[in-house]
Amino acid sequence: MSLRLSKRVQRVSLSANAAAKSGVTALREAGRDILDLTTGEPDFDTPEHIKQAAYAAIAAGATKYTPTPGVRALREAVQRKLQRENHLEYSLPSIVIANGAKQIIFNAFAATLDDGDEVLVPVPYWPSFPDSVRFNGGEPVFIECGLEQGCKLLPSQLEAQITSRTRWLILNGPGNPSGAVYSEAELAALADVLRRHPQVLILLDELYEHIRFDDRSPLSLLNVAPDLQPRCLLVGGVSKTYAMTGWRIGFGAGPEGLTTAMAVVQSQSTSGASSVGQAAALAAFNGGLAFLPEQVAAYHQRRDLLVSALSPVEGLEVLQPEGGFFVFVRCGGLLGRYREDGRRLNDDADVVAYLLDEGVAGVAGSAYGLSPWFRLSIATATSGVIEAGRRIADACARLRVEADL
């Protein structure tokens, strides 16, 4: 019997990040020495008070089904977090909890997109953005934002791409993979464009809000343009700030009509998020951020070490990230060169394959819509970041301009 897959699932592909991580695991199991710079997962452990809260919840019997929009106490904690850290006010019905921020994004598109609706996706992008759009019948419209503009969307680009079919704009800051952070003036300029197009909703992915290298507090579009709040869905979670990727808790804060519809979608897929995960997230949001400066300082140091190692390398151009877990590198200057085994580097996938052979695993920029680039994660041990920089520089130095005849 032949299996007929839906057109819906054929529109999307396996996450490039997950595929790269799986490849590293297989090579390591085969005995290869591979430095894994593929995944945006903190190498720090979940803070102890959060783990203790999970143990206590289990001991107290908090192991049953949860309300689909989330446990009330956690939603109230998110409400207070948004007031305290982001200076934003939301009613409780405007806040919904899901199994990670990715599900929040998926639910939002499922609740709002009809076939043919357009979603504006600045490039480079996190790969799940366009695939979530496609899976829910929408069409991603890509807007290339290259190195010369700091991988940030310009108001003129936004204005040029909005049509009567535009349903959403996605803004991600600090950006994945770019690490770009929008300034107050840049956000204000984008807001001026959005005010002229009231049909456009705005998805604000701010998972990396506290991983910034400028010593400033998080700054959202909503801090600059509070009048846009009725059209914005703010997406957050515990994965990055609290090193809780495996706990799978994310939240969305937006207009009540949207969050209610998102809960309806979730009720027919996964229902409420894990009771134990929500208990841990409650402790996270209530426990403060005293642990965080040390971690951010480590990411900052790793950023500086990797940028310093790669910036002098002929053929590479490094975008210095202002936040997040990644260093994004343009490698166009390596294309057309030859490896020592005679193979030619034709695109960023070839460059990433070459670096993998040299013991450093990254992800090709094509996965994020921008070639020829590659992404390296700094959410790994500092010693590994240093060694990765050394290996990459050495590997690039051994490339040849001409193939051996």
C-alpha positions as a Markdown table, in Angstrom:
| # | Residue | x | y | z |
|---|---|---|---|---|
| 1 | Met | 0.0 | 0.0 | 0.0 |
| 2 | Ser | 1.3 | 3.4 | -0.9 |
| 3 | Leu | 1.0 | 6.1 | 1.7 |
| 4 | Arg | -0.6 | 9.3 | 0.4 |
| 5 | Leu | 0.6 | 12.3 | 2.4 |
| 6 | Ser | -1.4 | 15.5 | 2.7 |
| 7 | Lys | -0.4 | 18.5 | 0.6 |
| 8 | Arg | -0.2 | 20.4 | 3.8 |
| 9 | Val | 2.7 | 18.3 | 5.2 |
| 10 | Gln | 4.4 | 18.3 | 1.9 |
| 11 | Arg | 4.7 | 22.1 | 2.1 |
| 12 | Val | 7.1 | 22.0 | 5.0 |
| 13 | Ser | 10.3 | 20.2 | 5.8 |
| 14 | Leu | 12.2 | 18.9 | 8.8 |
| 15 | Ser | 13.9 | 21.6 | 10.8 |
| 16 | Ala | 17.4 | 22.2 | 9.5 |
| 17 | Asn | 18.6 | 22.8 | 13.1 |
| 18 | Ala | 17.2 | 19.5 | 14.2 |
| 19 | Ala | 18.7 | 17.7 | 11.2 |
| 20 | Ala | 22.1 | 19.3 | 11.9 |
| 21 | Lys | 21.9 | 18.3 | 15.6 |
| 22 | Ser | 21.1 | 14.7 | 14.6 |
| 23 | Gly | 24.0 | 14.6 | 12.2 |
| 24 | Val | 26.4 | 15.7 | 15.0 |
| 25 | Thr | 25.0 | 13.1 | 17.4 |
| 26 | Ala | 25.6 | 10.4 | 14.8 |
| 27 | Leu | 29.1 | 11.5 | 14.1 |
| 28 | Arg | 30.0 | 11.6 | 17.8 |
| 29 | Glu | 28.5 | 8.2 | 18.3 |
| 30 | Ala | 30.9 | 7.0 | 15.5 |
| 31 | Gly | 33.8 | 8.4 | 17.5 |
| 32 | Arg | 34.4 | 11.7 | 15.6 |
| 33 | Asp | 35.6 | 14.8 | 17.5 |
| 34 | Ile | 32.9 | 17.3 | 16.6 |
| 35 | Leu | 32.4 | 20.7 | 18.2 |
| 36 | Asp | 28.6 | 21.2 | 18.2 |
| 37 | Leu | 27.7 | 24.8 | 17.4 |
| 38 | Thr | 24.3 | 24.0 | 15.8 |
| 39 | Thr | 21.7 | 24.5 | 18.5 |
| 40 | Gly | 20.3 | 27.5 | 20.4 |
| 41 | Glu | 20.2 | 25.7 | 23.7 |
| 42 | Pro | 21.8 | 27.1 | 26.8 |
| 43 | Asp | 24.7 | 25.0 | 28.2 |
| 44 | Phe | 23.7 | 26.2 | 31.7 |
| 45 | Asp | 21.5 | 24.1 | 33.9 |
| 46 | Thr | 18.0 | 25.1 | 34.9 |
| 47 | Pro | 18.3 | 27.1 | 38.2 |
| 48 | Glu | 18.0 | 25.0 | 41.3 |
| 49 | His | 14.9 | 26.8 | 42.7 |
| 50 | Ile | 13.0 | 26.0 | 39.5 |
| 51 | Lys | 13.8 | 22.4 | 39.6 |
| 52 | Gln | 12.8 | 22.2 | 43.3 |
| 53 | Ala | 9.5 | 23.7 | 42.4 |
| 54 | Ala | 8.9 | 20.9 | 39.9 |
| 55 | Tyr | 9.8 | 18.3 | 42.5 |
| 56 | Ala | 7.4 | 19.9 | 45.0 |
| 57 | Ala | 4.6 | 20.0 | 42.4 |
| 58 | Ile | 5.0 | 16.3 | 41.7 |
| 59 | Ala | 5.0 | 15.5 | 45.5 |
| 60 | Ala | 1.9 | 17.6 | 46.0 |
| 61 | Gly | 0.0 | 15.7 | 43.2 |
| 62 | Ala | 0.0 | 18.4 | 40.6 |
| 63 | Thr | 0.1 | 15.8 | 37.8 |
| 64 | Lys | -3.3 | 16.1 | 36.3 |
| 65 | Tyr | -4.8 | 17.8 | 33.2 |
| 66 | Thr | -4.4 | 21.6 | 33.1 |
| 67 | Pro | -6.7 | 24.3 | 31.7 |
| 68 | Thr | -6.1 | 24.7 | 28.0 |
| 69 | Pro | -5.2 | 28.5 | 28.3 |
| 70 | Gly | -2.8 | 27.7 | 31.2 |
| 71 | Val | -2.9 | 27.5 | 34.9 |
| 72 | Arg | -4.3 | 30.7 | 36.4 |
| 73 | Ala | -1.3 | 31.2 | 38.7 |
| 74 | Leu | 1.2 | 31.0 | 35.8 |
| 75 | Arg | -0.8 | 33.4 | 33.7 |
| 76 | Glu | -0.9 | 35.8 | 36.6 |
| 77 | Ala | 2.9 | 35.4 | 36.9 |
| 78 | Val | 3.3 | 36.2 | 33.2 |
| 79 | Gln | 1.0 | 39.2 | 33.7 |
| 80 | Arg | 3.3 | 40.5 | 36.5 |
| 81 | Lys | 6.4 | 39.7 | 34.5 |
| 82 | Leu | 5.2 | 41.8 | 31.6 |
| 83 | Gln | 4.4 | 44.6 | 33.9 |
| 84 | Arg | 7.7 | 44.4 | 35.8 |
| 85 | Glu | 10.2 | 43.6 | 33.0 |
| 86 | Asn | 8.5 | 45.0 | 29.9 |
| 87 | His | 6.3 | 47.8 | 31.3 |
| 88 | Leu | 3.3 | 46.3 | 29.5 |
| 89 | Glu | -0.3 | 45.8 | 30.8 |
| 90 | Tyr | -2.4 | 42.8 | 29.8 |
| 91 | Ser | -5.6 | 41.4 | 31.1 |
| 92 | Leu | -5.6 | 37.8 | 32.2 |
| 93 | Pro | -7.7 | 36.6 | 29.3 |
| 94 | Ser | -5.1 | 38.1 | 26.9 |
| 95 | Ile | -2.5 | 35.7 | 28.1 |
| 96 | Val | -2.3 | 32.1 | 27.0 |
| 97 | Ile | 0.2 | 29.3 | 27.8 |
| 98 | Ala | 1.3 | 26.6 | 25.4 |
| 99 | Asn | 3.8 | 23.7 | 24.9 |
| 100 | Gly | 6.7 | 26.1 | 24.0 |
| 101 | Ala | 6.7 | 29.4 | 22.1 |
| 102 | Lys | 6.7 | 27.5 | 18.8 |
| 103 | Gln | 3.2 | 26.2 | 19.6 |
| 104 | Ile | 2.1 | 29.8 | 20.4 |
| 105 | Ile | 3.2 | 30.9 | 16.9 |
| 106 | Phe | 1.6 | 27.9 | 15.2 |
| 107 | Asn | -1.7 | 28.4 | 17.1 |
| 108 | Ala | -1.8 | 32.1 | 16.1 |
| 109 | Phe | -1.4 | 31.3 | 12.4 |
| 110 | Ala | -3.9 | 28.4 | 12.6 |
| 111 | Ala | -6.4 | 30.8 | 14.2 |
| 112 | Thr | -6.0 | 33.6 | 11.7 |
| 113 | Leu | -4.8 | 32.5 | 8.3 |
| 114 | Asp | -6.9 | 31.5 | 5.4 |
| 115 | Asp | -5.6 | 30.1 | 2.2 |
| 116 | Gly | -3.6 | 32.7 | 0.3 |
| 117 | Asp | -3.1 | 35.1 | 3.2 |
| 118 | Glu | 0.4 | 36.6 | 3.2 |
| 119 | Val | 2.8 | 36.8 | 6.1 |
| 120 | Leu | 5.8 | 39.1 | 5.8 |
| 121 | Val | 9.0 | 37.3 | 6.9 |
| 122 | Pro | 12.2 | 39.4 | 7.1 |
| 123 | Val | 15.2 | 37.4 | 6.0 |
| 124 | Pro | 17.2 | 35.9 | 7.7 |
| 125 | Tyr | 14.5 | 34.1 | 9.6 |
| 126 | Trp | 14.0 | 31.3 | 12.1 |
| 127 | Pro | 13.0 | 28.4 | 9.9 |
| 128 | Ser | 9.8 | 27.6 | 11.7 |
| 129 | Phe | 8.3 | 31.0 | 10.8 |
| 130 | Pro | 7.7 | 30.3 | 7.1 |
| 131 | Asp | 6.9 | 26.6 | 7.6 |
| 132 | Ser | 4.2 | 27.4 | 10.3 |
| 133 | Val | 2.7 | 29.9 | 7.8 |
| 134 | Arg | 2.7 | 27.3 | 5.0 |
| 135 | Phe | 1.2 | 24.5 | 7.1 |
| 136 | Asn | -1.7 | 26.8 | 8.0 |
| 137 | Gly | -2.4 | 27.7 | 4.4 |
| 138 | Gly | -0.7 | 31.1 | 4.2 |
| 139 | Glu | 2.1 | 32.3 | 1.9 |
| 140 | Pro | 5.3 | 33.6 | 3.4 |
| 141 | Val | 6.6 | 36.8 | 1.7 |
| 142 | Phe | 10.3 | 37.1 | 2.2 |
| 143 | Ile | 12.0 | 40.5 | 2.6 |
| 144 | Glu | 15.8 | 40.2 | 2.4 |
| 145 | Cys | 17.7 | 42.1 | 5.0 |
| 146 | Gly | 21.4 | 41.7 | 4.4 |
| 147 | Leu | 24.6 | 42.5 | 6.1 |
| 148 | Glu | 24.7 | 46.1 | 4.8 |
| 149 | Gln | 21.6 | 46.9 | 6.8 |
| 150 | Gly | 22.5 | 44.8 | 9.8 |
| 151 | Cys | 20.0 | 42.1 | 9.0 |
| 152 | Lys | 17.2 | 44.5 | 10.1 |
| 153 | Leu | 14.0 | 45.4 | 8.2 |
| 154 | Leu | 13.9 | 48.9 | 6.7 |
| 155 | Pro | 10.6 | 50.9 | 6.7 |
| 156 | Ser | 10.8 | 51.3 | 2.9 |
| 157 | Gln | 11.0 | 47.6 | 2.5 |
| 158 | Leu | 8.0 | 47.0 | 4.7 |
| 159 | Glu | 5.9 | 49.6 | 2.9 |
| 160 | Ala | 6.7 | 48.1 | -0.4 |
| 161 | Gln | 5.6 | 44.6 | 0.5 |
| 162 | Ile | 2.3 | 45.3 | 2.2 |
| 163 | Thr | -0.7 | 44.3 | 0.1 |
| 164 | Ser | -4.4 | 43.8 | 0.6 |
| 165 | Arg | -3.5 | 40.1 | 1.3 |
| 166 | Thr | -1.0 | 40.9 | 4.1 |
| 167 | Arg | -2.2 | 39.4 | 7.4 |
| 168 | Trp | 0.9 | 39.4 | 9.6 |
| 169 | Leu | 4.4 | 40.9 | 9.9 |
| 170 | Ile | 6.9 | 38.9 | 12.0 |
| 171 | Leu | 9.5 | 40.8 | 14.0 |
| 172 | Asn | 12.1 | 38.8 | 15.9 |
| 173 | Gly | 14.5 | 40.5 | 18.3 |
| 174 | Pro | 17.2 | 39.8 | 19.3 |
| 175 | Gly | 17.1 | 38.0 | 16.0 |
| 176 | Asn | 17.8 | 34.3 | 15.3 |
| 177 | Pro | 20.1 | 33.7 | 13.5 |
| 178 | Ser | 21.4 | 37.3 | 13.2 |
| 179 | Gly | 21.5 | 38.5 | 16.8 |
| 180 | Ala | 20.2 | 41.9 | 15.5 |
| 181 | Val | 18.5 | 44.2 | 17.9 |
| 182 | Tyr | 16.2 | 47.1 | 16.7 |
| 183 | Ser | 16.8 | 50.5 | 18.2 |
| 184 | Glu | 14.1 | 52.7 | 19.5 |
| 185 | Ala | 14.3 | 54.9 | 16.4 |
| 186 | Glu | 14.2 | 51.9 | 14.1 |
| 187 | Leu | 11.1 | 50.5 | 15.8 |
| 188 | Ala | 9.4 | 53.9 | 15.7 |
| 189 | Ala | 10.0 | 54.1 | 12.0 |
| 190 | Leu | 8.5 | 50.7 | 11.4 |
| 191 | Ala | 5.5 | 51.6 | 13.6 |
| 192 | Asp | 4.9 | 54.7 | 11.4 |
| 193 | Val | 4.4 | 52.3 | 8.4 |
| 194 | Leu | 2.3 | 49.9 | 10.3 |
| 195 | Arg | -0.1 | 52.6 | 11.4 |
| 196 | Arg | -1.0 | 53.2 | 7.8 |
| 197 | His | -2.0 | 49.5 | 7.3 |
| 198 | Pro | -4.4 | 48.6 | 10.1 |
| 199 | Gln | -5.2 | 45.2 | 8.7 |
| 200 | Val | -1.7 | 43.9 | 9.4 |
| 201 | Leu | -1.1 | 42.0 | 12.7 |
| 202 | Ile | 2.3 | 41.9 | 14.2 |
| 203 | Leu | 4.0 | 38.9 | 15.8 |
| 204 | Leu | 6.8 | 39.9 | 18.2 |
| 205 | Asp | 9.1 | 37.0 | 18.9 |
| 206 | Glu | 11.1 | 38.1 | 21.9 |
| 207 | Leu | 12.4 | 34.8 | 23.3 |
| 208 | Tyr | 15.9 | 36.2 | 23.6 |
| 209 | Glu | 14.8 | 39.5 | 25.2 |
| 210 | His | 17.2 | 39.2 | 28.1 |
| 211 | Ile | 20.2 | 37.9 | 26.2 |
| 212 | Arg | 21.6 | 41.3 | 25.1 |
| 213 | Phe | 25.1 | 42.6 | 25.0 |
| 214 | Asp | 24.4 | 46.4 | 25.4 |
| 215 | Asp | 23.5 | 46.3 | 29.1 |
| 216 | Arg | 20.1 | 47.7 | 28.3 |
| 217 | Ser | 16.7 | 46.5 | 29.3 |
| 218 | Pro | 14.5 | 44.7 | 26.7 |
| 219 | Leu | 12.9 | 47.1 | 24.3 |
| 220 | Ser | 9.7 | 46.0 | 22.4 |
| 221 | Leu | 7.8 | 47.6 | 19.6 |
| 222 | Leu | 5.0 | 48.0 | 22.1 |
| 223 | Asn | 7.2 | 50.2 | 24.3 |
| 224 | Val | 7.7 | 52.5 | 21.4 |
| 225 | Ala | 4.3 | 52.3 | 19.9 |
| 226 | Pro | 1.7 | 51.3 | 22.6 |
| 227 | Asp | -1.1 | 52.1 | 20.2 |
| 228 | Leu | -0.3 | 49.0 | 18.2 |
| 229 | Gln | -0.9 | 46.7 | 21.2 |
| 230 | Pro | -4.4 | 45.6 | 20.0 |
| 231 | Arg | -2.7 | 44.3 | 16.8 |
| 232 | Cys | 0.3 | 42.6 | 18.4 |
| 233 | Leu | 0.9 | 39.1 | 19.7 |
| 234 | Leu | 3.9 | 39.1 | 22.0 |
| 235 | Val | 5.6 | 35.7 | 22.2 |
| 236 | Gly | 7.8 | 34.7 | 25.1 |
| 237 | Gly | 8.8 | 31.7 | 27.2 |
| 238 | Val | 11.3 | 30.2 | 29.7 |
| 239 | Ser | 13.6 | 28.3 | 27.3 |
| 240 | Lys | 16.3 | 30.8 | 26.7 |
| 241 | Thr | 16.3 | 33.1 | 29.8 |
| 242 | Tyr | 16.0 | 30.3 | 32.3 |
| 243 | Ala | 17.7 | 27.5 | 30.4 |
| 244 | Met | 14.5 | 25.5 | 30.3 |
| 245 | Thr | 14.3 | 24.3 | 26.7 |
| 246 | Gly | 13.1 | 20.8 | 27.7 |
| 247 | Trp | 10.3 | 22.0 | 29.9 |
| 248 | Arg | 8.3 | 23.2 | 26.9 |
| 249 | Ile | 6.5 | 26.2 | 28.2 |
| 250 | Gly | 5.8 | 29.4 | 26.2 |
| 251 | Phe | 3.3 | 32.2 | 26.4 |
| 252 | Gly | 1.5 | 34.6 | 24.1 |
| 253 | Ala | 0.0 | 37.9 | 25.1 |
| 254 | Gly | -2.3 | 39.7 | 22.7 |
| 255 | Pro | -5.8 | 40.8 | 21.9 |
| 256 | Glu | -8.4 | 38.7 | 23.8 |
| 257 | Gly | -10.2 | 37.6 | 20.6 |
| 258 | Leu | -6.9 | 36.1 | 19.3 |
| 259 | Thr | -5.8 | 34.4 | 22.5 |
| 260 | Thr | -9.3 | 32.9 | 22.9 |
| 261 | Ala | -9.1 | 31.5 | 19.4 |
| 262 | Met | -5.6 | 30.2 | 20.0 |
| 263 | Ala | -6.9 | 28.3 | 23.0 |
| 264 | Val | -9.6 | 26.7 | 20.9 |
| 265 | Val | -6.9 | 25.5 | 18.4 |
| 266 | Gln | -4.8 | 24.1 | 21.3 |
| 267 | Ser | -7.8 | 22.4 | 22.8 |
| 268 | Gln | -8.1 | 20.2 | 19.7 |
| 269 | Ser | -4.4 | 19.4 | 19.5 |
| 270 | Thr | -2.4 | 19.1 | 22.7 |
| 271 | Ser | -4.8 | 20.6 | 25.3 |
| 272 | Gly | -3.1 | 22.2 | 28.3 |
| 273 | Ala | 0.6 | 22.3 | 28.8 |
| 274 | Ser | 2.4 | 20.0 | 31.3 |
| 275 | Ser | 1.3 | 20.6 | 34.9 |
| 276 | Val | 4.9 | 20.1 | 36.1 |
| 277 | Gly | 6.3 | 22.3 | 33.5 |
| 278 | Gln | 3.9 | 25.1 | 34.4 |
| 279 | Ala | 4.8 | 24.8 | 38.1 |
| 280 | Ala | 8.5 | 25.2 | 37.1 |
| 281 | Ala | 7.7 | 28.2 | 34.9 |
| 282 | Leu | 5.7 | 29.7 | 37.7 |
| 283 | Ala | 8.8 | 29.5 | 40.0 |
| 284 | Ala | 10.9 | 30.9 | 37.1 |
| 285 | Phe | 8.8 | 34.0 | 36.6 |
| 286 | Asn | 8.4 | 34.6 | 40.4 |
| 287 | Gly | 12.0 | 33.9 | 41.3 |
| 288 | Gly | 13.8 | 36.9 | 39.7 |
| 289 | Leu | 16.8 | 37.2 | 37.4 |
| 290 | Ala | 19.7 | 37.4 | 39.8 |
| 291 | Phe | 21.3 | 34.3 | 38.2 |
| 292 | Leu | 21.2 | 35.9 | 34.7 |
| 293 | Pro | 24.0 | 38.5 | 34.5 |
| 294 | Glu | 26.6 | 35.8 | 34.9 |
| 295 | Gln | 25.2 | 33.8 | 32.0 |
| 296 | Val | 24.8 | 36.8 | 29.8 |
| 297 | Ala | 28.4 | 37.8 | 30.6 |
| 298 | Ala | 29.5 | 34.3 | 29.4 |
| 299 | Tyr | 27.6 | 34.6 | 26.2 |
| 300 | His | 29.0 | 38.1 | 25.7 |
| 301 | Gln | 32.6 | 36.8 | 26.2 |
| 302 | Arg | 32.0 | 33.9 | 23.7 |
| 303 | Arg | 30.5 | 36.4 | 21.2 |
| 304 | Asp | 33.7 | 38.5 | 21.4 |
| 305 | Leu | 36.0 | 35.5 | 21.2 |
| 306 | Leu | 34.3 | 34.0 | 18.1 |
| 307 | Val | 33.9 | 37.4 | 16.3 |
| 308 | Ser | 37.6 | 38.2 | 17.0 |
| 309 | Ala | 38.7 | 34.8 | 15.7 |
| 310 | Leu | 36.7 | 34.9 | 12.5 |
| 311 | Ser | 36.8 | 38.6 | 11.5 |
| 312 | Pro | 40.4 | 38.5 | 10.2 |
| 313 | Val | 39.7 | 35.4 | 8.2 |
| 314 | Glu | 40.0 | 36.0 | 4.4 |
| 315 | Gly | 36.7 | 35.1 | 2.7 |
| 316 | Leu | 34.5 | 35.7 | 5.8 |
| 317 | Glu | 32.4 | 38.7 | 6.9 |
| 318 | Val | 31.0 | 38.5 | 10.4 |
| 319 | Leu | 27.9 | 40.2 | 11.6 |
| 320 | Gln | 28.6 | 41.1 | 15.2 |
| 321 | Pro | 25.4 | 40.1 | 17.1 |
| 322 | Glu | 23.9 | 42.4 | 19.6 |
| 323 | Gly | 22.1 | 39.7 | 21.5 |
| 324 | Gly | 21.0 | 36.0 | 21.3 |
| 325 | Phe | 23.0 | 32.8 | 21.0 |
| 326 | Phe | 24.4 | 33.0 | 17.5 |
| 327 | Val | 27.2 | 34.4 | 15.3 |
| 328 | Phe | 26.1 | 34.7 | 11.7 |
| 329 | Val | 28.8 | 34.7 | 9.1 |
| 330 | Arg | 28.8 | 35.6 | 5.4 |
| 331 | Cys | 31.1 | 33.2 | 3.5 |
| 332 | Gly | 30.7 | 34.4 | -0.1 |
| 333 | Gly | 34.5 | 35.0 | -0.2 |
| 334 | Leu | 35.1 | 31.2 | 0.2 |
| 335 | Leu | 33.0 | 30.2 | -2.8 |
| 336 | Gly | 35.0 | 28.9 | -5.8 |
| 337 | Arg | 37.9 | 27.8 | -3.6 |
| 338 | Tyr | 39.1 | 24.2 | -3.3 |
| 339 | Arg | 39.5 | 21.9 | -0.4 |
| 340 | Glu | 42.7 | 19.9 | -0.1 |
| 341 | Asp | 40.9 | 16.9 | -1.5 |
| 342 | Gly | 40.1 | 18.8 | -4.7 |
| 343 | Arg | 36.4 | 19.5 | -4.1 |
| 344 | Arg | 35.1 | 22.9 | -4.9 |
| 345 | Leu | 33.0 | 25.0 | -2.5 |
| 346 | Asn | 30.0 | 26.1 | -4.5 |
| 347 | Asp | 27.6 | 27.3 | -1.9 |
| 348 | Asp | 27.2 | 27.7 | 1.9 |
| 349 | Ala | 26.1 | 24.0 | 2.2 |
| 350 | Asp | 29.5 | 23.0 | 0.9 |
| 351 | Val | 31.2 | 25.4 | 3.3 |
| 352 | Val | 29.3 | 23.9 | 6.3 |
| 353 | Ala | 30.1 | 20.4 | 5.1 |
| 354 | Tyr | 33.8 | 21.3 | 4.9 |
| 355 | Leu | 33.8 | 22.8 | 8.4 |
| 356 | Leu | 32.1 | 19.6 | 9.6 |
| 357 | Asp | 34.9 | 17.6 | 8.1 |
| 358 | Glu | 37.2 | 19.8 | 10.1 |
| 359 | Gly | 35.4 | 19.1 | 13.3 |
| 360 | Val | 33.0 | 22.1 | 13.6 |
| 361 | Ala | 29.3 | 21.8 | 13.1 |
| 362 | Gly | 27.2 | 24.8 | 12.1 |
| 363 | Val | 24.1 | 25.4 | 10.0 |
| 364 | Ala | 24.0 | 26.7 | 6.5 |
| 365 | Gly | 22.5 | 30.1 | 6.0 |
| 366 | Ser | 20.1 | 28.7 | 3.3 |
| 367 | Ala | 18.1 | 27.2 | 6.2 |
| 368 | Tyr | 17.4 | 30.8 | 7.3 |
| 369 | Gly | 16.7 | 32.1 | 3.8 |
| 370 | Leu | 20.1 | 33.9 | 3.3 |
| 371 | Ser | 23.0 | 32.5 | 1.3 |
| 372 | Pro | 26.0 | 32.3 | 1.3 |
| 373 | Trp | 26.1 | 32.4 | 5.2 |
| 374 | Phe | 26.4 | 30.0 | 8.1 |
| 375 | Arg | 25.2 | 30.2 | 11.7 |
| 376 | Leu | 27.3 | 29.2 | 14.8 |
| 377 | Ser | 25.9 | 28.9 | 18.3 |
| 378 | Ile | 27.7 | 30.4 | 21.3 |
| 379 | Ala | 25.4 | 28.5 | 23.7 |
| 380 | Thr | 28.2 | 26.0 | 24.4 |
| 381 | Ala | 31.3 | 25.8 | 26.5 |
| 382 | Thr | 33.7 | 28.8 | 26.2 |
| 383 | Ser | 36.6 | 26.4 | 25.5 |
| 384 | Gly | 34.6 | 24.9 | 22.6 |
| 385 | Val | 33.9 | 28.3 | 21.1 |
| 386 | Ile | 37.6 | 29.1 | 21.3 |
| 387 | Glu | 38.6 | 25.9 | 19.6 |
| 388 | Ala | 35.9 | 26.2 | 17.0 |
| 389 | Gly | 37.2 | 29.7 | 16.0 |
| 390 | Arg | 40.7 | 28.2 | 15.7 |
| 391 | Arg | 39.6 | 25.3 | 13.6 |
| 392 | Ile | 37.5 | 27.4 | 11.3 |
| 393 | Ala | 40.4 | 29.9 | 10.7 |
| 394 | Asp | 42.8 | 27.1 | 10.1 |
| 395 | Ala | 40.5 | 25.4 | 7.7 |
| 396 | Cys | 39.8 | 28.5 | 5.7 |
| 397 | Ala | 43.6 | 29.2 | 5.5 |
| 398 | Arg | 44.1 | 25.8 | 3.8 |
| 399 | Leu | 41.7 | 26.4 | 1.0 |
| 400 | Arg | 43.2 | 26.8 | -2.4 |
| 401 | Val | 42.3 | 29.3 | -5.1 |
| 402 | Glu | 42.9 | 26.7 | -7.8 |
| 403 | Ala | 42.4 | 22.9 | -7.9 |
| 404 | Asp | 45.5 | 20.8 | -8.2 |
| 405 | Leu | 46.0 | 19.6 | -11.7 |
